Amino acid sequence: MKTSNRRKFIATAASLAAGAVAASAMPLSKTENKYPIVHHVFFWLKNPGSKEDRDKLVEGVRTLSKIETVREFRVGIVADTEKRDVVDKSWAVSELMFFSDLAGQATYQTHPIHLEFIKNYSHLWEKVIVYDAADA
């Protein structure tokens, strides 16, 4: 019986290994990106130590998700990751948005909700940096 179980184990292991080799030899397919325009904004608070100001700005940023051309939306605060020379933790709040095209991003820029956000929340930030990117 021991020999039979051992043979089954070896046969199963060989099958799994062959499957893994075949899978690794398959080319990776490029995933289709439905939303190729990325708009990433970083905000620095006038009062960097104020959790209240940070939370109020997060509340304001969330209103931007209602703009119809925004396809995906994230709002973030600095993560408590390890300290490394390449990590910038000087900002307080970020927004990350995805658009289907440049026209959608342009609509966002002049949308009444975006303009209202600037009017109502710009007193909270000292500095803003925007990174816009398109799929390469």
C-alpha positions as CSV (number, residue, x, y, z in Angstrom):
1,M,0.0,0.0,0.0
2,K,2.8,2.4,0.8
3,T,4.2,2.1,-2.7
4,S,0.8,2.8,-4.3
5,N,0.3,6.0,-2.2
6,R,3.8,7.1,-3.0
7,R,3.3,6.6,-6.7
8,K,0.0,8.6,-6.6
9,F,1.8,11.3,-4.7
10,I,4.6,11.4,-7.3
11,A,2.2,11.4,-10.2
12,T,0.1,14.2,-8.6
13,A,3.2,16.3,-7.9
14,A,4.5,15.8,-11.4
15,S,1.1,16.9,-12.9
16,L,1.0,20.0,-10.7
17,A,4.6,20.9,-11.6
18,A,3.9,20.4,-15.3
19,G,0.8,22.7,-15.0
20,A,2.8,25.3,-13.2
21,V,5.5,25.3,-15.9
22,A,2.9,25.5,-18.7
23,A,1.2,28.4,-16.9
24,S,4.4,30.3,-16.4
25,A,5.2,29.9,-20.1
26,M,2.0,31.6,-21.2
27,P,2.3,35.3,-22.1
28,L,0.7,37.7,-19.7
29,S,-2.1,39.5,-21.4
30,K,-2.3,43.3,-21.1
31,T,-5.3,44.2,-19.0
32,E,-7.6,46.6,-20.7
33,N,-7.8,49.9,-18.8
34,K,-11.3,51.3,-19.1
35,Y,-10.2,54.6,-17.6
36,P,-6.9,55.8,-19.1
37,I,-6.8,59.3,-17.8
38,V,-5.6,59.6,-14.1
39,H,-5.9,62.8,-12.0
40,H,-4.0,62.6,-8.7
41,V,-4.0,65.6,-6.4
42,F,-2.1,66.2,-3.2
43,F,-3.1,68.8,-0.6
44,W,-0.9,70.3,2.1
45,L,-2.9,71.8,5.0
46,K,-2.3,75.3,6.3
47,N,-2.6,73.7,9.8
48,P,-0.7,70.4,9.2
49,G,-1.3,69.1,12.7
50,S,-5.1,69.7,12.6
51,K,-7.0,66.4,12.3
52,E,-10.2,68.5,12.2
53,D,-9.0,70.5,9.1
54,R,-7.8,67.2,7.5
55,D,-11.2,65.5,8.1
56,K,-13.1,68.6,6.8
57,L,-11.0,68.5,3.6
58,V,-11.6,64.8,3.2
59,E,-15.3,65.6,3.5
60,G,-15.0,68.2,0.7
61,V,-13.0,66.0,-1.6
62,R,-15.6,63.3,-1.3
63,T,-18.2,65.6,-2.9
64,L,-16.1,65.5,-6.1
65,S,-17.1,61.9,-6.6
66,K,-20.6,63.1,-7.7
67,I,-19.3,64.6,-10.9
68,E,-20.6,62.4,-13.7
69,T,-17.4,62.1,-15.7
70,V,-15.4,60.7,-12.7
71,R,-15.3,57.0,-13.3
72,E,-13.4,55.8,-10.3
73,F,-12.5,57.8,-7.2
74,R,-10.3,57.5,-4.1
75,V,-9.6,59.8,-1.3
76,G,-6.6,59.2,1.0
77,I,-4.6,60.4,3.9
78,V,-0.9,59.6,4.5
79,A,-0.4,55.9,5.2
80,D,1.6,54.8,8.3
81,T,4.2,52.9,6.2
82,E,7.8,52.5,7.1
83,K,10.1,55.6,6.7
84,R,12.1,55.5,3.4
85,D,14.0,58.2,1.6
86,V,11.7,57.9,-1.5
87,V,8.4,58.3,0.4
88,D,7.0,61.8,0.8
89,K,4.8,62.1,3.8
90,S,4.6,65.9,3.9
91,W,1.1,66.1,2.4
92,A,-2.2,65.5,4.2
93,V,-4.9,64.5,1.8
94,S,-5.0,63.1,-1.7
95,E,-7.6,62.5,-4.3
96,L,-7.2,60.0,-7.1
97,M,-9.6,60.1,-10.0
98,F,-9.9,58.1,-13.2
99,F,-11.6,59.4,-16.4
100,S,-12.6,57.7,-19.7
101,D,-11.0,60.5,-21.7
102,L,-9.6,64.0,-21.7
103,A,-13.0,65.5,-22.4
104,G,-14.3,63.9,-19.2
105,Q,-11.3,65.4,-17.2
106,A,-11.9,68.8,-18.8
107,T,-15.6,68.6,-17.8
108,Y,-14.6,67.9,-14.2
109,Q,-12.3,71.0,-14.1
110,T,-15.2,73.4,-14.9
111,H,-18.0,71.5,-13.2
112,P,-20.0,73.4,-10.6
113,I,-19.3,70.8,-7.9
114,H,-15.5,71.2,-8.5
115,L,-15.8,75.0,-8.4
116,E,-17.9,74.9,-5.3
117,F,-15.3,72.6,-3.7
118,I,-12.6,75.1,-4.4
119,K,-14.7,78.0,-3.0
120,N,-15.7,76.1,0.2
121,Y,-12.5,74.3,1.1
122,S,-9.5,76.2,-0.4
123,H,-9.0,78.0,2.9
124,L,-7.8,74.7,4.4
125,W,-4.9,74.1,2.1
126,E,-1.5,75.8,1.8
127,K,-0.3,74.0,-1.3
128,V,-1.7,71.7,-4.0
129,I,0.1,69.6,-6.5
130,V,-1.6,67.9,-9.4
131,Y,-0.3,64.9,-11.4
132,D,-2.3,64.1,-14.6
133,A,-1.3,61.0,-16.5
134,A,-2.4,59.1,-19.5
135,D,-1.8,55.4,-20.1
136,A,1.4,54.8,-22.1
